[in-house]
Amino acid sequence: MDTRVQIRQFIAENLLFSETGYPHEDDASFLEQGILDSMGVMELVHFVEEAFGVKVGDDDLTPENFDSVDLLARYVERHVS
């Protein structure tokens, strides 16, 4: 399954509690749009580590990596082992 699809599905089901999918564009800012709060980001980190086998370091927790589906998918694709 495509990385972006997995990320959208996880956020929709587990953080937005939506049964109709992820309602935002892939470049929508999680923070600016109020899609995720700090706890949601931590859940997303756990998901990335479990689903993709990527160890997320403290230095990686930046908006450049974790602030949209697009940015997160690129981060995952760079770090997949």
C-alpha positions as CSV (number, residue, x, y, z in Angstrom):
1,M,0.0,0.0,0.0
2,D,1.2,3.5,-0.8
3,T,2.8,5.4,2.0
4,R,0.5,8.4,1.7
5,V,-2.5,6.1,1.7
6,Q,-1.4,4.4,4.9
7,I,-0.7,7.8,6.6
8,R,-4.1,9.2,5.5
9,Q,-5.9,6.1,6.6
10,F,-4.2,6.1,10.1
11,I,-4.9,9.7,10.7
12,A,-8.5,9.5,9.6
13,E,-9.3,6.4,11.6
14,N,-7.2,6.9,14.7
15,L,-6.9,10.6,15.2
16,L,-9.9,12.2,13.4
17,F,-12.2,9.2,14.1
18,S,-13.5,9.6,10.6
19,E,-15.2,6.7,8.8
20,T,-15.2,8.8,5.5
21,G,-11.5,9.1,5.1
22,Y,-9.0,11.9,5.4
23,P,-10.7,15.1,4.3
24,H,-7.7,17.3,3.7
25,E,-5.2,17.8,0.9
26,D,-1.9,16.0,1.3
27,D,0.0,19.3,1.7
28,A,-2.3,20.7,4.4
29,S,-0.4,21.6,7.6
30,F,-1.4,19.3,10.5
31,L,-0.8,22.1,13.0
32,E,-2.1,25.2,11.1
33,Q,-5.3,23.3,10.1
34,G,-5.8,21.9,13.6
35,I,-5.6,18.3,12.2
36,L,-3.3,17.1,15.0
37,D,-2.3,18.3,18.4
38,S,0.9,17.4,20.3
39,M,-0.6,14.0,21.5
40,G,-1.7,13.3,17.9
41,V,1.9,13.9,16.7
42,M,3.2,11.4,19.3
43,E,0.6,8.8,18.1
44,L,1.7,9.5,14.6
45,V,5.4,8.9,15.6
46,H,4.5,5.6,17.1
47,F,2.5,4.6,14.0
48,V,5.5,5.5,11.7
49,E,7.9,3.4,13.8
50,E,5.5,0.4,13.9
51,A,4.1,0.5,10.4
52,F,7.3,1.4,8.5
53,G,10.1,0.3,10.8
54,V,11.5,3.8,11.0
55,K,13.2,4.9,14.2
56,V,12.2,8.5,14.7
57,G,14.9,10.5,16.5
58,D,14.2,13.5,18.6
59,D,15.9,15.7,16.0
60,D,13.5,14.4,13.4
61,L,10.4,15.7,15.1
62,T,10.3,18.9,13.1
63,P,7.6,20.6,11.0
64,E,9.8,19.9,8.0
65,N,9.2,16.1,8.6
66,F,5.9,15.8,10.4
67,D,3.5,18.7,9.4
68,S,1.6,17.2,6.4
69,V,0.9,13.9,4.7
70,D,3.3,14.9,1.9
71,L,6.2,15.8,4.3
72,L,5.7,12.7,6.4
73,A,5.6,10.4,3.4
74,R,8.8,11.9,2.1
75,Y,10.4,11.5,5.5
76,V,9.3,7.8,5.7
77,E,10.5,7.1,2.2
78,R,13.9,8.5,3.0
79,H,14.3,6.4,6.2
80,V,12.7,3.1,5.2
81,S,15.3,0.4,5.8
